[in-house]
Every structure is written in C-alpha cells, then in structure tokens.
Amino acid sequence: MDSDVRAHTASQPPEAVVRVRTAGLAVTLAVVLAATAGVFTGLLISRDGYNDASVEAGFARDMSSHHAQAVEMGMLAHARSADPEVRTLGGDIALTQHGQVGIMQTWLRDWNLSPTGEQPRMAWMGHEDHASGGLMPGMASSEDLARLREATGGDFDVLWAQLMLRHHLGGIVMAEAALRLSDDKQLQWLAGAMKSGQQSEIGALEDVLRRNDAKPQ
C-alpha cells in the first residue's frame, strides 16, 4: 500500500503530498485506535465460553476473516481513489470493521479458543458448502484483488464499489444467520450493528456506481 501512495503522490505538488500523507497517517492511527477500542469493548461484554463447534465461535472466526478483507479494500480506497467521497467511505469501512474484529477476537480469547479452529468455514451456518470455492459469501477472489490494485481513476472507483457492495451483501447474509442461530445477546447486538451499518453503506456504494454510470456486478 505504501508503494501505491508514493505512486499516487509522486506527481502532486508538495502541499498536496503533505495532505495525502497526513490523511493516510490519520487513518492508520484511527484504525489502530479502533482496534484498541474493539479489544476493550470485547473485554467489557464478553460472556461465558463456547466450544469450538459453536455458532458463536464460528461466527467470530469467519466474520473476523471476512472483515479483514473489507479493511484491506477500505484502506486501498482511501489511499488510491481520486474521489474524496470514496476515500472517506473506504476509511470509514476500514475503521468500523477493524474495531469489530477487535471485539470478536477478544471474545475468542476470553472463551479460551484460538483465532482459527478445526471446523470448516461456514459450518456454523449449517451447510459447509456455503463457502463457495473456498470463499465466504461476498468475498473477493485473489484475482479480483489483483485487478483492483492495478486499476486507476474511475475504473478503480467502479471496481472497488462493485467488490465492496458484493462483500457487504455477503456479510449481511452471515450477520442474519448469526441473528437467527444464536441467542447470545451480545453477539446479536454486534451482528445487528453489522447488518444495519453495512445496509447503510450499500446506499453509498450504489451512489458511487451511479456517479460513474456503472452497475453492480
């Protein structure tokens, strides 16, 4: 990502470079603070332990991995896009989901469970084949991410919005499954916050596509 920032700022006047680097440092610091806040919040609301095959453990593990990709794509948008609304949206997504990962990882530690388990991905949802091609719902493939890293200008914004929109839709499917399958009130609170937050962001992603005369994939 650092090389992307350098490439993007190489042709900018000095004051623009300072603004870009300052903004990048601010978002990076904010992500660290969000993760710290997520860990602290997780300590406050963690409950009795669950076993390795539980819905709660499966959700925390799989959604942490799912969120990690959204954080990566969000930071990429913040660094690469020329559209200030895309940069802001990408930073917001990265901050929110990084903090939520902190909460879920704290739960797993509190339950004396490792970040990874022996259960297949999505087994907690009741059908292991839900992880299509080894990917969880909505996740971008390695080929998708390679194309995103190579894209520039409006092409980058369109591809990013398409991938993130699909990613959010998949995340909502997972959050809804957690709401349906678990009676843990704190997990339901977090899954509900994920669902409502991502539904709101979907509207912003659709706006990006409309501004660029593009459609969801």
Secondary structure as UniProt FT lines:
FT   HELIX           2..9
FT   TURN            10..11
FT   HELIX           14..45
FT   TURN            52..53
FT   HELIX           55..80
FT   HELIX           84..110
FT   TURN            111..112
FT   TURN            121..122
FT   HELIX           123..125
FT   HELIX           128..130
FT   HELIX           132..134
FT   TURN            137..138
FT   HELIX           142..150
FT   HELIX           153..181
FT   HELIX           185..211
FT   TURN            212..213
//
